[in-house]
Amino acid sequence: MKVIYTTYDYVSRIAGEYLERQYPSAVTIEKRETNLLFENFNNEKDIICFPYSHSSSKGIASFTTHSLGNFKDNPELGGLPKTLVDAAPLEMLSFLHTIYKKDVPIDRVYEATHHGPFVNKPSFFIELGGNSETISNTDYIKNMIDAFIESLDNRINSYTIVVGIGGMHYASTFTKLAITKNYAFSFIVSKYNVQYLDENLIRQLVAKSKGLEKFVIEKKSLNATDRNRVLSLIEEEGFSYEMV
C-alpha cells in the first residue's frame, strides 16, 4: 500500500505529516505539492490511497471514501474523460468498517465516484468533508489516518463485491449495505451520472471491479427510462442485479 499526500490540500498535508510521524513504516509514503486531482499517475506499482479534504456545499461533516474516475466527456475535477480507475473495494470496505468504530460525532459514508486523478493501479480516496471548521479539525484528521492504518489489518473475510447505481452523491443506502451485509462497493454511480452510462462505461465498471459479483440498483432514485436502459446494459454483460 502506498499513500500519496500533498501540501496543496490542508487535510492531505496534516494527514501525511501525521502518518510520517506515527506510522513511518506501515506504508510507503510520497509527498507532493500540487493538486493531486489533476495529475496522472502512470507508473505506480501498488494500491494507492489519497487522503484529502472534501468540500460540502451544505457543510455536512463526514468521513468519506470513494473510487476514482469520470462518467462525463468533460471532467471538471481531473482524470480522463469517460474513464474509470481500477477500484479497491476491499480496502474501502475495511476503512469504512474501521472508521465506524471511531468515537467521533460526524457521518461516515461512501461517496459516489466523481473525480480524478488517473492512476494505473487500484486506488481510492479517504476524505474529511464539511465546513472550514470541520476540515481544519486535526483530531478528525488523525482519527481518519488511525482508522486507515487499523483497516490494513482489519480485513473482511466474507464480502460481496458490487457496483452501486443510483442514489445521491452521499450514498447512505449503499453505506448501510456495506456495514450490515459487507457489500464491498467498487464504484458508485449517483443518479446524476446514470444518464452518461453506456456500453463502454458498463464494461469498464465490470473490468475495473476485480471479483465483481453483481450490480445493486437504488430503484426509487431512477426514472423508468434510465433504469430500464441500464438494466439492459447490465444484462448484456451477463451480470445479475439487486434492487434496493
Stockholm file with secondary structure:
# STOCKHOLM 1.0

chainA/1-244         MKVIYTTYDYVSRIAGEYLERQYPSAVTIEKRETNLLFENFNNEKDIICFPYSHSSSKGIASFTTHSLGNFKDNPELGGLPKTLVDAAPLEMLSFLHTIYKKDVPIDRVYEATHHGPFVNKPSFFIELGGNSETISNTDYIKNMIDAFIESLDNRINSYTIVVGIGGMHYASTFTKLAITKNYAFSFIVSKYNVQYLDENLIRQLVAKSKGLEKFVIEKKSLNATDRNRVLSLIEEEGFSYEMV
#=GR chainA/1-244 SS CEEEEETTSHHHHHHHHHHHHHCTTTSEEEEECSCGGGCEECSCCSCEEEEEEEECTTCCCEEEEECCBCCSSSCSSSSCTTCBCCCCHHHHHHHHHHHHTSCCSSEEEEBCCCCCCEESSCEEEEEEEESHHHHTCHHHHHHHHHHHHHHTTCCCSSCEEEEEESSCSBCHHHHHHHHHHCEEEEEEECTTTGGGCCHHHHHHHHHTSTTCCEEEECGGGSCHHHHHHHHHHHHHTTCEEEEC
#=GC SS_cons         CEEEEETTSHHHHHHHHHHHHHCTTTSEEEEECSCGGGCEECSCCSCEEEEEEEECTTCCCEEEEECCBCCSSSCSSSSCTTCBCCCCHHHHHHHHHHHHTSCCSSEEEEBCCCCCCEESSCEEEEEEEESHHHHTCHHHHHHHHHHHHHHTTCCCSSCEEEEEESSCSBCHHHHHHHHHHCEEEEEEECTTTGGGCCHHHHHHHHHTSTTCCEEEECGGGSCHHHHHHHHHHHHHTTCEEEEC
//
